[in-house]
Amino acid sequence: MPSVLVVEDEPEIRASLIEVLSAHGHLVRSAGDGFGALREVTRAPLDAVVLDLGLPDLDGADALRMIRGISQVPVLVATARDDEAEIIKLLDAGADDYLVKPFSGGQLVARLNAVLRRSAAVHHPPVAAAGPAAGPVELLVVGGLAIDPRGRSAHLDGVELRLTRREFDLLAYLARHVDQVVPKRQLLAEVWREPYVDDQTIDVHLSALRRKLGERGSLPRYLRTVRGVGIKMVTPR
């Protein structure tokens, strides 16, 4: 039974979230402010955190950074802020995913379960066969970009990229399909694996990736948008 911390200052909303998650098989703890959330994170192991940004004592983004300073627990941010720049800042600060308010209980459960699945895949990857028959470790190389899917690390011109889980998954998937146009619908099915994701979510993550790859919209090096079709990773010339 996954252990989830709900951080929400409004008692009625907090109670509703607890009820929904408990009904779907989660063991739920809760906190009403940022420092309470930090205490809960350090008190006992957690599988995920649902973090509201409108907290009375700390800005939620600051609480997120503090949580990241002491734990790698997956964090799903619940925010009323739908500005792309703000969302990118949250992802850079360590959020694993986000939900824009208002959202339904079904959306929350689906997003949270997806975060939990990705976290389980990271911490419990399939074990490769041992001995001489085992194949070589996969390394994806595109120009100066080197991606190690097993170690979940990516380097650009020898410098490690600081990527969120979702950014890494997206980058690795595109690298596996280099020089192919990947429709957004395919990214939703193969990378997000969620029914409640829209194109804006993909665009936000692509924008964050482009920035970390040192790209500008007018001067793409690796990630090119094929208007009306999808995204293509190319080898820089």
Residue pairs with C-beta under 8 A, 6 or more apart in sequence:
1 25
1 26
1 27
2 25
2 26
2 27
2 47
2 48
2 116
3 26
3 27
3 28
3 29
3 44
3 45
3 46
3 47
3 48
4 21
4 26
4 27
4 28
4 29
4 46
4 47
4 48
4 49
4 50
4 112
5 28
5 29
5 30
5 31
5 37
5 40
5 41
5 46
5 48
5 49
5 50
6 14
6 17
6 18
6 21
6 28
6 29
6 30
6 31
6 50
7 30
7 31
7 32
7 33
7 34
7 36
7 37
7 49
7 50
7 51
7 52
7 55
7 60
7 63
8 14
8 17
8 30
8 32
8 50
8 52
8 78
9 32
9 33
9 52
9 54
9 55
9 56
11 32
13 52
14 30
14 32
16 105
17 28
17 50
17 108
18 28
18 30
20 105
20 108
20 109
21 28
21 50
21 108
21 109
21 112
22 28
24 109
24 113
26 112
29 40
29 46
31 37
31 39
31 40
32 56
33 55
33 56
33 57
33 58
34 55
34 57
34 58
34 59
34 60
34 62
34 63
34 66
35 57
35 58
37 49
37 51
37 55
37 63
37 67
38 63
38 66
38 67
38 70
40 46
41 49
41 67
41 70
41 71
41 73
42 70
42 71
46 71
46 73
47 73
47 74
47 116
47 119
48 73
48 74
48 75
48 76
48 112
48 115
48 116
48 119
49 67
49 73
49 74
49 75
49 76
50 76
50 78
50 108
50 112
51 60
51 63
51 64
51 67
51 75
51 76
51 77
51 78
51 95
52 60
52 78
52 79
53 59
53 60
53 61
53 77
53 78
53 79
53 80
53 81
54 60
54 80
55 63
58 66
60 77
60 79
61 89
61 90
61 93
64 75
64 77
64 90
64 93
64 94
64 95
65 93
65 94
67 73
67 75
67 94
68 75
68 93
68 94
74 96
74 115
74 116
74 118
74 119
74 165
75 94
75 95
75 96
76 95
76 96
76 97
76 98
76 99
76 111
76 112
76 115
77 90
77 95
77 97
77 98
77 99
78 98
78 99
78 101
78 103
78 108
79 86
79 87
79 90
79 98
79 99
79 100
79 101
80 100
80 101
81 87
81 100
82 100
84 200
84 203
84 204
84 207
87 98
87 204
88 204
88 207
88 208
88 211
90 98
91 98
91 164
91 166
91 167
91 204
91 205
91 208
92 162
92 164
92 208
94 164
95 164
96 115
96 118
96 119
96 164
96 165
96 166
97 111
97 114
97 115
97 166
99 107
99 108
99 111
106 196
107 196
110 194
110 195
110 196
111 194
111 196
114 192
114 193
114 194
117 193
118 165
118 166
118 169
119 165
122 152
122 165
125 150
128 134
128 135
129 135
137 148
137 150
138 148
138 149
138 150
139 146
139 147
139 148
140 146
140 147
140 148
140 149
140 172
140 175
140 176
141 147
142 175
142 178
142 222
142 233
142 235
143 221
143 222
143 235
143 236
144 156
144 157
144 158
144 236
145 154
145 155
145 156
145 175
145 213
145 222
146 154
146 155
147 153
147 154
147 171
147 172
147 175
148 154
149 172
152 168
153 160
154 160
154 161
154 163
154 168
154 171
154 172
155 161
156 213
156 214
161 212
161 213
162 212
163 171
163 209
163 212
164 208
166 191
166 192
166 205
167 205
167 208
167 209
167 212
169 191
170 187
170 191
170 202
170 205
170 206
170 209
171 209
173 182
173 187
173 190
173 191
174 182
174 223
174 231
174 232
174 233
175 233
177 233
178 233
178 234
178 235
179 232
179 233
179 234
179 235
180 232
181 226
181 229
181 230
181 231
181 232
182 230
182 231
182 232
183 229
183 230
184 199
184 202
184 230
184 231
186 230
187 202
187 230
187 231
188 194
188 197
188 202
192 201
192 202
206 223
206 225
206 231
209 223
210 216
210 217
210 220
210 223
213 221
213 222
213 223
214 221
215 221
215 222
215 223
221 236
222 233
222 234
222 236
223 231
223 232
223 233
224 231
224 232
224 233
224 234
225 231
226 232
